[in-house]
Amino acid sequence: MIQVHENLKKSCQDALIALQKLNKEEYKDILSKLEWCLGSYEHDHNPKGLFEYGIKSLDILKNAKAKQPKLVTKKVIDNLEKSILSISEN
């Protein structure tokens, strides 16, 4: 279970980087919340926030990829989806 949580953390870190690269003002809120959740996870190892904001980040990244395919890699989206699914199954 710990590895599942660590995979989610890594995927959320990658999503954060991808969102930062999009460099849009409209993503400022999700960026700050995702950063906070990553820090919180490091402190208490509770993945609830990562799960919640990972799902929100996934939606944003999918929409961004649909509009501008070269800005977001498929790997970031796929890894985030797999991590969220792994948490959902447990």
TORPA-4810 file (N, C-alpha, C, O; in nm, 3 decimals):
<nodes>
NODE_1_0.081_-0.119_0.000_0.000_0.000_0.000_0.086_0.126_0.000_0.052_0.226_-0.063_M
NODE_2_0.198_0.120_0.072_0.288_0.236_0.076_0.339_0.268_-0.064_0.349_0.385_-0.100_I
NODE_3_0.372_0.166_-0.142_0.422_0.190_-0.277_0.315_0.255_-0.364_0.346_0.339_-0.448_Q
NODE_4_0.190_0.216_-0.345_0.079_0.275_-0.420_0.071_0.425_-0.389_0.053_0.506_-0.480_V
NODE_5_0.086_0.461_-0.262_0.082_0.601_-0.223_0.202_0.677_-0.278_0.189_0.792_-0.321_H
NODE_6_0.318_0.614_-0.277_0.438_0.678_-0.331_0.426_0.699_-0.483_0.472_0.800_-0.535_E
NODE_7_0.364_0.604_-0.551_0.341_0.620_-0.695_0.249_0.738_-0.721_0.270_0.815_-0.815_N
NODE_8_0.146_0.753_-0.638_0.055_0.867_-0.652_0.130_0.997_-0.628_0.110_1.095_-0.700_L
NODE_9_0.215_0.999_-0.528_0.295_1.119_-0.499_0.381_1.156_-0.619_0.385_1.272_-0.659_K
NODE_10_0.449_1.059_-0.676_0.536_1.085_-0.792_0.454_1.134_-0.911_0.494_1.227_-0.981_K
NODE_11_0.340_1.072_-0.934_0.254_1.113_-1.045_0.202_1.255_-1.025_0.192_1.332_-1.120_S
NODE_12_0.169_1.289_-0.902_0.122_1.425_-0.872_0.235_1.527_-0.887_0.211_1.639_-0.931_C
NODE_13_0.357_1.488_-0.852_0.471_1.576_-0.874_0.490_1.602_-1.023_0.516_1.716_-1.063_Q
NODE_14_0.478_1.498_-1.104_0.490_1.514_-1.249_0.377_1.600_-1.304_0.399_1.680_-1.395_D
NODE_15_0.257_1.582_-1.250_0.142_1.662_-1.293_0.165_1.809_-1.258_0.132_1.898_-1.336_A
NODE_16_0.221_1.833_-1.141_0.250_1.969_-1.098_0.347_2.036_-1.196_0.327_2.151_-1.237_L
NODE_17_0.450_1.964_-1.233_0.548_2.018_-1.329_0.481_2.046_-1.463_0.507_2.150_-1.525_I
NODE_18_0.396_1.955_-1.508_0.327_1.973_-1.636_0.235_2.095_-1.630_0.228_2.173_-1.725_A
NODE_19_0.165_2.111_-1.519_0.076_2.227_-1.503_0.156_2.357_-1.499_0.114_2.458_-1.554_L
NODE_20_0.271_2.355_-1.433_0.357_2.473_-1.427_0.405_2.512_-1.567_0.413_2.630_-1.599_Q
NODE_21_0.435_2.412_-1.649_0.482_2.439_-1.786_0.373_2.501_-1.871_0.402_2.577_-1.964_K
NODE_22_0.247_2.471_-1.840_0.136_2.531_-1.915_0.130_2.682_-1.890_0.084_2.759_-1.975_L
NODE_23_0.176_2.722_-1.771_0.193_2.862_-1.737_0.067_2.946_-1.764_0.071_3.048_-1.834_N
NODE_24_-0.045_2.901_-1.707_-0.170_2.974_-1.724_-0.220_3.022_-1.588_-0.215_2.949_-1.490_K
NODE_25_-0.267_3.144_-1.585_-0.317_3.203_-1.461_-0.433_3.122_-1.403_-0.447_3.113_-1.281_E
NODE_26_-0.514_3.064_-1.489_-0.631_2.988_-1.444_-0.593_2.862_-1.365_-0.679_2.805_-1.297_E
NODE_27_-0.470_2.819_-1.373_-0.425_2.699_-1.301_-0.356_2.733_-1.169_-0.308_2.643_-1.099_Y
NODE_28_-0.350_2.859_-1.136_-0.281_2.903_-1.015_-0.336_2.835_-0.889_-0.260_2.793_-0.803_K
NODE_29_-0.468_2.825_-0.880_-0.531_2.765_-0.762_-0.496_2.616_-0.749_-0.457_2.572_-0.641_D
NODE_30_-0.510_2.541_-0.857_-0.481_2.397_-0.851_-0.333_2.375_-0.824_-0.297_2.280_-0.754_I
NODE_31_-0.247_2.460_-0.877_-0.104_2.448_-0.851_-0.074_2.464_-0.703_0.001_2.384_-0.645_L
NODE_32_-0.131_2.565_-0.641_-0.102_2.587_-0.499_-0.160_2.474_-0.413_-0.097_2.433_-0.315_S
NODE_33_-0.277_2.425_-0.448_-0.337_2.316_-0.371_-0.259_2.186_-0.388_-0.241_2.110_-0.292_K
NODE_34_-0.214_2.160_-0.508_-0.137_2.039_-0.534_-0.002_2.046_-0.461_0.044_1.947_-0.404_L
NODE_35_0.061_2.162_-0.464_0.187_2.179_-0.390_0.165_2.158_-0.240_0.245_2.092_-0.174_E
NODE_36_0.056_2.213_-0.188_0.027_2.198_-0.046_0.005_2.051_-0.012_0.055_2.002_0.089_W
NODE_37_-0.070_1.981_-0.096_-0.099_1.838_-0.071_0.028_1.754_-0.076_0.043_1.659_0.002_C
NODE_38_0.118_1.787_-0.165_0.246_1.714_-0.171_0.324_1.735_-0.041_0.380_1.640_0.014_L
NODE_39_0.328_1.858_0.008_0.396_1.885_0.134_0.328_1.817_0.252_0.393_1.764_0.341_G
NODE_40_0.197_1.820_0.250_0.119_1.757_0.357_0.143_1.606_0.357_0.157_1.545_0.463_S
NODE_41_0.148_1.546_0.239_0.174_1.402_0.231_0.311_1.369_0.289_0.326_1.268_0.359_Y
NODE_42_0.409_1.451_0.262_0.543_1.428_0.317_0.539_1.429_0.469_0.614_1.357_0.534_E
NODE_43_0.452_1.509_0.525_0.442_1.522_0.671_0.364_1.408_0.735_0.410_1.348_0.832_H
NODE_44_0.246_1.376_0.679_0.158_1.279_0.748_0.132_1.150_0.670_0.070_1.058_0.724_D
NODE_45_0.179_1.141_0.548_0.161_1.023_0.462_0.015_0.984_0.441_-0.018_0.867_0.421_H
NODE_46_-0.073_1.084_0.446_-0.214_1.064_0.416_-0.236_1.107_0.271_-0.222_1.226_0.241_N
NODE_47_-0.271_1.014_0.181_-0.282_1.045_0.040_-0.416_1.108_-0.003_-0.438_1.129_-0.123_P
NODE_48_-0.504_1.138_0.091_-0.638_1.187_0.055_-0.632_1.312_-0.034_-0.700_1.317_-0.136_K
NODE_49_-0.553_1.409_0.004_-0.542_1.533_-0.074_-0.480_1.508_-0.211_-0.524_1.565_-0.311_G
NODE_50_-0.378_1.423_-0.215_-0.315_1.390_-0.343_-0.416_1.324_-0.436_-0.420_1.353_-0.555_L
NODE_51_-0.498_1.237_-0.380_-0.600_1.169_-0.460_-0.700_1.271_-0.515_-0.730_1.271_-0.634_F
NODE_52_-0.750_1.356_-0.428_-0.850_1.456_-0.469_-0.797_1.551_-0.575_-0.861_1.573_-0.678_E
NODE_53_-0.680_1.607_-0.551_-0.626_1.704_-0.645_-0.556_1.637_-0.763_-0.535_1.700_-0.866_Y
NODE_54_-0.519_1.511_-0.747_-0.470_1.435_-0.861_-0.579_1.417_-0.965_-0.554_1.429_-1.085_G
NODE_55_-0.701_1.389_-0.919_-0.815_1.374_-1.011_-0.843_1.507_-1.082_-0.865_1.509_-1.203_I
NODE_56_-0.842_1.616_-1.007_-0.866_1.747_-1.067_-0.756_1.783_-1.167_-0.784_1.838_-1.273_K
NODE_57_-0.633_1.752_-1.131_-0.520_1.779_-1.222_-0.531_1.696_-1.348_-0.500_1.743_-1.457_S
NODE_58_-0.574_1.572_-1.333_-0.589_1.483_-1.448_-0.688_1.542_-1.547_-0.662_1.541_-1.668_L
NODE_59_-0.800_1.591_-1.500_-0.899_1.652_-1.588_-0.841_1.772_-1.662_-0.862_1.788_-1.782_D
NODE_60_-0.770_1.856_-1.590_-0.710_1.974_-1.652_-0.607_1.934_-1.757_-0.603_1.990_-1.866_I
NODE_61_-0.523_1.838_-1.723_-0.419_1.795_-1.817_-0.477_1.729_-1.942_-0.427_1.749_-2.052_L
NODE_62_-0.583_1.652_-1.924_-0.649_1.591_-2.041_-0.708_1.698_-2.132_-0.695_1.690_-2.254_K
NODE_63_-0.771_1.799_-2.073_-0.827_1.908_-2.153_-0.718_1.986_-2.224_-0.733_2.023_-2.340_N
NODE_64_-0.609_2.012_-2.154_-0.497_2.085_-2.215_-0.437_2.004_-2.330_-0.402_2.060_-2.434_A
NODE_65_-0.425_1.873_-2.311_-0.370_1.788_-2.417_-0.461_1.785_-2.538_-0.414_1.783_-2.652_K
NODE_66_-0.592_1.786_-2.516_-0.687_1.785_-2.627_-0.676_1.914_-2.709_-0.691_1.912_-2.831_A
NODE_67_-0.651_2.025_-2.640_-0.641_2.154_-2.709_-0.505_2.175_-2.774_-0.494_2.226_-2.886_K
NODE_68_-0.401_2.134_-2.703_-0.264_2.153_-2.751_-0.183_2.028_-2.718_-0.116_2.022_-2.616_Q
NODE_69_-0.189_1.927_-2.806_-0.131_1.795_-2.778_0.017_1.793_-2.739_0.059_1.706_-2.664_P
NODE_70_0.095_1.886_-2.787_0.239_1.882_-2.760_0.277_1.939_-2.624_0.392_1.926_-2.582_K
NODE_71_0.183_2.003_-2.555_0.215_2.066_-2.428_0.215_1.970_-2.309_0.281_1.995_-2.208_L
NODE_72_0.142_1.861_-2.321_0.132_1.764_-2.211_0.163_1.626_-2.267_0.107_1.585_-2.369_V
NODE_73_0.253_1.554_-2.200_0.288_1.421_-2.249_0.185_1.317_-2.207_0.122_1.327_-2.102_T
NODE_74_0.170_1.220_-2.291_0.078_1.109_-2.263_0.124_1.033_-2.139_0.042_0.983_-2.062_K
NODE_75_0.253_1.025_-2.120_0.309_0.952_-2.005_0.263_1.013_-1.873_0.228_0.939_-1.781_K
NODE_76_0.263_1.144_-1.863_0.219_1.209_-1.739_0.074_1.174_-1.711_0.038_1.140_-1.598_V
NODE_77_-0.009_1.183_-1.813_-0.152_1.152_-1.799_-0.172_1.005_-1.764_-0.246_0.972_-1.671_I
NODE_78_-0.106_0.917_-1.837_-0.121_0.772_-1.812_-0.077_0.734_-1.670_-0.146_0.658_-1.602_D
NODE_79_0.037_0.786_-1.626_0.087_0.753_-1.492_-0.007_0.805_-1.383_-0.030_0.738_-1.283_N
NODE_80_-0.060_0.924_-1.404_-0.153_0.980_-1.306_-0.281_0.898_-1.301_-0.335_0.870_-1.194_L
NODE_81_-0.331_0.859_-1.418_-0.451_0.775_-1.423_-0.428_0.642_-1.351_-0.512_0.598_-1.272_E
NODE_82_-0.316_0.578_-1.378_-0.285_0.449_-1.314_-0.274_0.463_-1.162_-0.323_0.378_-1.088_K
NODE_83_-0.211_0.570_-1.118_-0.195_0.591_-0.974_-0.329_0.615_-0.906_-0.354_0.562_-0.798_S
NODE_84_-0.414_0.692_-0.969_-0.547_0.719_-0.913_-0.630_0.592_-0.911_-0.699_0.564_-0.813_I
NODE_85_-0.622_0.516_-1.016_-0.695_0.389_-1.023_-0.647_0.292_-0.915_-0.727_0.223_-0.854_L
NODE_86_-0.517_0.287_-0.893_-0.461_0.198_-0.790_-0.513_0.235_-0.651_-0.543_0.147_-0.571_S
NODE_87_-0.523_0.363_-0.624_-0.576_0.407_-0.495_-0.725_0.372_-0.486_-0.772_0.329_-0.381_I
NODE_88_-0.797_0.391_-0.594_-0.941_0.364_-0.596_-0.970_0.217_-0.568_-1.069_0.184_-0.503_S
NODE_89_-0.885_0.130_-0.616_-0.907_-0.014_-0.601_-0.879_-0.064_-0.460_-0.922_-0.173_-0.422_E
NODE_90_-0.806_0.016_-0.381_-0.772_-0.027_-0.244_-0.862_0.033_-0.141_-0.846_0.007_-0.022_N
</nodes>
